[in-house]
Each structure stands twice: as C-alpha cells, then as structure tokens.
C-alpha cells in the first residue's frame, strides 16, 4: 500500500511540476492582453553548451587522423627508399654490373627487387583490399596480428575450404547471389541479420575466383596481402643483412676496371633495401602498438560514445583517412572529421554505408558535447537535409533503423529556428514528415497508403509508436515558426492526422497504469494543435477555421475534459486549444453547440477536490469559458441554462478563479438580455465583493472588477445602489476618488491591463447617471482633466476585447472617444 501510494504521489508531483512549467511558458500572458512581439529565446539554445565548453571539447577523431599522418610518413618514406633502391638496382647494378655480378649477388638482387618491387607497386592495391574489408557492417575488421590470431586454426580452415568439392562450392556461390524478398522474423531484431541478402554484392564478400571462394573473398585477400607484406619485408631484411655483414661480393682482379665500383654499389643497394624494409616493419610495429596494444580505435569509439556498433564507423573513418594520406598529400587526412565523413556515407547507395552514416550523425546530434557543432554543419548543408528528409519516406521494414535515425536527427535539427526554416523549405518535407504518422483511425487514407501500411504491418516489430512520436515532435518544433504553421495547414491530409492523435479513450485516461508512450502521443498532438490554433494573422485565422471544421476536434477534446481528471496536463492543453479556437466566431458557436463542452468546462472550473493538481487547470477552464461567452449570445444563454450564476458569484471570492469568474459574469450581463434580465438580477449580490476588490486590488483583478461593476450597476436602481454601497462599506466619493486615481496612474495605455481606463470611464458614467451628486464629486476631483489626458493618449490597444499576438480581435462596439465625450457631457450637466 505504501509503495503504491508513493508511486501515485510521485506521479501527481510530476504533473504539478509540468503544469507549472506550462503556466510559466504560456500562462504569463493571456488572450485578453497583447503579447510582446519579441521572441523568447529557444529553450534548446538556452540549454546548449556554452562557447567556452564547446571550445574545450576536442574532437576525438583527431587522434585517428594524426595516427594516419604518422603512418603515412613511414609508408611514404619506405616507398621512397624502395623506389630509389629499385632504380639503383635496375640502372646501376643490373644495368651496369649485370655481367660482372657474382651469381649469388645477382639472385639476391633479383629476389629483393621482385619482392620489393611487387610490394611498392601493389601497395595502393593492398590498401584498397584492406579498405574493402571494412565496408560490411558484419565483417568490418582491422587487419592486424590480433585479428589474424583470433582463430588458431586459421591456416587449417583455409586449406580445408580450398579443397571442398567443386559442386558444393558452386552451389554456395550461386546461392550467395540470389536475391531475397525478405528474411525470417528471428533476424529482424538486428540490422546485420536483416541485410544479409541484397541486390548488390558486398565488396567484402566478392568471390574473386570461381573456386575456393572463401579463400579469395576480398576480406581474406586483404589478410593474405598483409602477411605477404610482412614476409617480403622480413625476407628483405634477412637477405640484405646477410650481404652487408659478409661482404661476399666476389673477387676483383687487378686491372679489372669494370668491377672496381661494384662493392660500393652493392653496399648502397643493400643498405637502401634494408632501410626500406626496416621502415615498413617499424610502420607495422607502430600500427600494432597503437591498434592492438593501446586500443586506439576502441578509445576513440568510447570518447565519441558511439556504442558497440560504433567501432565499425571508427574503422571505416580511419581507413579513409589513412588512404587519403597515402594516396595524396600526407596532410589530406587531417582535413577529415566524423561529421563530414558521415555526410559522404549518407549519400551512398549502399545500405550499410547509409546506416553507418546516419548512426554517426544521430549519436553526434544527441551528444551534448558535439550536438551544437554537428547540427550547425548539418543545417548549412542542404543536400544532407534533403537526404534525411528523403529517408523519412523509406517504409521498408529492413530500413527501419535508417528511417528512425533520420527522424531523430531532424527532430534535433528542427529545435533551432534557422534550421527549422531550412527543413520546412525543402520541397515535399511536410509530406515526408506526414508519412511518419500512422494511425488506426485515419479517415483520409489513400489506397496507396493502405497498401504500404499492410506491407509494414507484416513486420510485427516495426516501431509505429516511435515514428508517431518523432513525427509529432518534428512538427511541434517546426510549428514554433509562423510560416511553418501555414505549411503544416496546407499539407494535404496532415491536419486530420494530427487531430486523430488527440483521440484518447476513457479507459486510457482513467487507467493509472497507462503507458507513457500512449499518453505522450496524445500530449504531443495536443501541444501541436494548440500551437497551430494560437498562430496569429491570416494564417492563424485559416488554421483555426480548418481545425474547428474537422468533426473530431471538439469531440476528442470533450472526451479529455470528461474523463481526463487523472491527466490534468492533457486537460489544460485541450482547454487552451478551445480558448484559441474561440477567437473565430464560427468555432465559438460550433464549440458551444457541441453537447457537454460548456458543462465539462464548468465542472473543471469549480472542481475543488484536487486543488494541487488543478491550480493551473481551473483558471484555464475559466478563460476558455470567458472566451466562449464573449460576443456570443447563444453561448451566454447556454451558460445560464446550466444554472451556474450563484457559483460564479461565489467564485469571485476564490483567488484562483475570481478573475475569470468576473469576465464570465460581465459577458453574461452584456449579452443576455430580454427574458434573461430576471435571471441575471441576482448578479447584484456580487456588488460588495466587486467594490472591495476595486478599492484594494491592482492590475488585472482591478481591471476585470471595474468592467463587471459597470455592468452590475445597470441591474440596480438608485436605492439598491445606495444599499450596496452601505454593505460594502465603500462610499461613492471614495469609489469616485479611486476611479480618478486609476486614470491618473495609467496615463498611458498599459499592455497588461489594456481595458482598465475604458472600464473606469464606463463605471464613472454609470455612477453619474444613477446619482447626480456623483457629477459634482467627479467634477471636484478633476475627472475632466483626466478625460482630456485620455483623449490625448488613447491608443488602438484600448479598442479590443482580445488579442491574437499583437493583433487586436473583437473590437469594442463603443470607442473610447465616445465614452469620453459621454462622460464630459455628464460633467457639463448636459
């Protein structure tokens, strides 16, 4: 019991924290006041690594490029000496002394030249074979003593396989070239198992000769060449040392001028051959020291945090760098880095290379140390972004990891505003992102999409939920930009897909053991819809209209309001969507006409059972009700039918509710006329509470109470007004003084309380009309001077009920100039 209770308390605590975060992000300003046009700094940028920390991070792959440079120095020095020795032997010895050479020297020189000449002129090809051995993910390996010693029966197995029956060999060779339409379900768990058969040969699996194919696979040929290199260098050292130590170059007879320089020439040749072989052996020794003993590749892989499969990427990168240093300038390899290396692999047609490239980029993009630099490089390379976007459309189950990694990279990339614009600017990007969203209730699925879905469904382990989450996450980050919101709305079939993800069944919302994955899907879709619905300008108008026209939007939100008591975060998001949709008149009527919406909002607004988790949800519900009742007579009538007037009046004394309760009551007083007058007569009971708040509070609460007071006065006679002042212990002179003080205090139109001067003037007019003595009071307090100041400082911000960003919506029926003129006439006794 205690353990279960602890778990529940922890869950509630997390929800409260998240609600507080949502309130800080979106609740600091409301739709009833204009929002600053200054953009908030992106959280992903704010939380990024500081410049000093980035500068301190050293790229781990620099160790490999430096290692490749040093190996290339050995290699080129050995090759240079070998070339010089070859030229010396062919031009000086064999060309000048071939006839006079001793038989032993002749054959020694010939053997050395054959061995070293073959090594020198085939070195690039040997490196090519070695490089090819790393092109397969499953078979990538570094050619070293350690790799070759991995099996004590290496030679024995090679011999045995060489002498297998020819029929068996042919059978294996032909079967290895067959194309496969799929693989067993047991192999779907890993990429290595899935990619065993493709339409192309793997370079490491090519049988060079039709017989003994195992021995003549490229990966085995590279090992064979490696050993031949070592054997030739060792033989060269032995032969050269034998001659240099013994100096048995044959006898030279007196007067034989043809042989007088033979000894010096042979010493030079054997010295060159010895130096060349020793340099090559030093290179291999250095190689083995760093790779096998010091485990350089493993260390770099650990520093890059690429995981167990990352060693494949590290080996490929090292061989590419080493090849560049050997084949070109020794400094060419220093220009390489893991990110650009991944770019090259990403553009390849090989599935293995694509997977290696996308794995590197994904890991580097998610790594805190390398993320900024990696995302910057990706963001400035349009071709790479296009390639990643293209990969989102790959629905083959065998390409699942590539597709998922590409989506994860784009999700990171879209977190930066400039990059999000580049992603959304790619033709077909939104359609590609839309392909990540697979729903079970889709009502706009084409026949082609159904066919593709059936193919994918054959693979039971395909990560639909993962792709749904990534698709919604990418769209949510893209929606931070106004232009991208328009593109999302214009993408065919995308909005209905997003709305479909907001559906949450009752059993899911009420299930305490519901998986995080399911709740996260609903949450992200609601966040995305809220962002789209809050878009400003003509784009926002169009999006709100389209969202509200989708028949499932309001009903999905109603289900969350009705059954989501245990998911306050989802409820708050759903309520904020309704609030933003209510900016449009048609959406307001459609929402109010949907059965149960207004009732559920009031249930949440008045809910006092869970104050901790609802402290942020209840005000949101009140704001939604205030918006739905604004300028809507139909909704006001619907609210009155719910018989909530008394509870709204009582809510004026609850700190969390009183602001929105005052707004709702004001709307009811304004737009409920005729037969509703008697129903609203009871609102006068709230007058003492309203007056006390005007006299003691400030800012937003004072503003809404002034607006409500101006309407409440219309339901009272002069006698009732006097009684109300007596009960509230507030004098009319004191209230008049407060009104003038407010006009004096807010000499310029404030952003946080844009209607406070308007409401103050409306209340002053009501007071002067209900009691002529108030005219003298206001005249003596200098109201006329303050009204003149209002005329000189009035602004457009005071002309609207609500705002969409910096744009005003729902203009007041009476201008503030008209209100000032009316008040001036009353002061003049007209």
PyMOL commands that set and color helices and strands:
alter all, ss='L'
color gray80, all
select helices_A, chain A and resi 2-26+43-46+51-56+62-96+103-132+145-148+154-162+166-176+185-189+191-194+203-205+218-246+257-259+262-293+296-304+310-327+332-335+338-346+351-366+371-379+382-391+397-413+417-425+429-434+447-457+464-478+482-490+494-500+506-510+516-533+537-549+553-563+568-581+585-593+597-605+611-614+617-629+633-641+645-651+658-671+674-696+699-715+718-728+732-745+756-770+773-781+783-793+796-799+816-827
alter helices_A, ss='H'
color red, helices_A
select strands_A, chain A and resi 800-804+807-811
alter strands_A, ss='S'
color yellow, strands_A
deselect
rebuild
show_as cartoon
